[in-house]
Amino acid sequence: MDLFDDLRQENRSKARPLAARMRPRTLDEYVGQGHFLGPGKLLRRMLLADRLNSLIFYGPPGCGKTALAHVIANHTKSRFKPLNAVAAGIKEVRELLAEARGHLEELGERTILFLDEMHRFNRAQQDVLLPDVEDGVIILIGATTQNPFFAINTPLLSRSQIFRFEPLTRDDIRTLISRALADKERGLGKQNVTITEDAMAFLVETCDGDARRALTALEIGVKSALAPENARPTPPAPLPKGKGEQAREIAVGATSASDGSTSPFPLGRGAGGVGSASGILFDITLAQDSIQQKVIEFDPTGDTHYDTASAFIKSLRGSDPDAALYWMARMLEGGEDPRFVARRLVIFASEDVGNADPFGVVLANAAWDAVEKVGLPECRINLAHAVCYLATAQKSNASYMAGEAAAKDVKEGRTLPVPLHLRDKNYRGAKETLGHGVGYKYAHDFEGGWVDQEYIPTDAEYYHPTDRGHEGKIKARLEELRKRKKKPGDERPA
């Protein structure tokens, strides 16, 4: 063995980010995903029995997919091989599979292949895995942020159990931050960091259940406070404590002063989010500086796009302007094209508002026009205007349903001929020879601009207007006209 192996390993360990260093080593250290990893739950039972089938881990970034794979690596008696789909190709996969077959044949030991970012493999690359998964040569654990029903081949899915990972809870993130601050071996315990309650709350809320994001921000803040130009050796004044008051700091590594009082940060520490030889106060200013801007998870072509758009439309349909505004903001902040939002509003105005409020589609089109002319960021104002109007407008899908019913008859029913009196007569011989247009009655020549006349040789009624909004007036008029109308088979124009 190389004498410098230990030194190299130590240097690699020091270079690893805090989130990587703090990965759990055992099931007891693992935080989150209690719905399938809690006491007595399926995956925990499988791990404790060391009897794994192929698994697909699906969930957002930073929720513990890779961390759980490393726990499995430490726990299982099987051979564990990690592979990242971003860097690996078919050549590397084939080599690993051949190695796994040899290992099974010679030692009788199966190989667990952990394939991170599995969705980055195309269909052909995924197909290479199938024979060895099917024959039990490897146990595949695939991790993906994309919907596996779209991103992963069906044959692989049918041979795997899917576990959906949820974003970590606020309490989960608090636990992980506190551990990192206290751990002197892998975390920041040697830096003597104290985090204020408002800074902790800010990190917990802003990271959106992403442990990696929270720990990265924590590490950035601590490293920046340790920089020489930020050192401030001024000791803090003792903090007064009123009767029944709670200290506003989480005293990680707190020390006692000579007067017996407890300081929320070690004596001699610089205040105001900067460090000294004695330690660091991680306050709200430092927390905000460390994150800068909240990252909105949004993939304009993936699940998040469709799920958020679905929530947006359903909120509009449910007449909840507040929810609709929130989901629209989520889309726009995540980088969605505002023209997509505008198009959805125009569709919604006809599909769900319809004739209950005919002005809805006019306003929606005006908003789309404004998006094209104004652009971001100001076009948000126009979109919000349209969203509030359409969400609170009277709703009717009667015209949409009527169109769908007519289309169904056309696709599935018998093709109806155009009545002779409705056919085009504007060419030579059409009227005299073929009888086109003969007997047609021009509605404007009759009282009220209406005349009873057959327009379709069937008694089908597709449009059933509601009583809501303006459509109530339409309903009353249509009912009157339908009462006056003769049924098919009655006497018609010659």
Secondary structure, DSSP 8 states (H G I E B T S, - for coil): --TTHHHHHHHHHHHS-HHHHT--SSTTT--S-HHHHSTT-HHHHHHHTT----EEEE--TTSSHHHHHHHHHHH-SSEEEEEETTT--HHHHHHHHHHHHHHHHHH---EEEEEETGGGS-HHHHHHHHHHHHTTSEEEEEEESS-HHHHS-HHHHHTSEEEE-----HHHHHHHHHHHHH-SSSSSGGG-EEEEHHHHHHHHHHTTT-HHHHHHHHHHHHHHHHSGGG------------TT---SEE-TT-EE-TTS-EESS-TT---SS-EETTEEEE-HHHHHHHH-S------TTSHHHHHHHHHHHHHHHTT-HHHHHHHHHHHHHTT--HHHHHHHHHHHIIIIIGGGSTHHHHHHHHHHHHHHHH-TTTHHHHHHHHHHHHHHS----HHHHHHHHHHHHHHHS------GGGS---STTTTTTT-TTTT---GGGSGGG-----SSSS--------SSTTHHHHHHHHHHHHHHS--TTS----
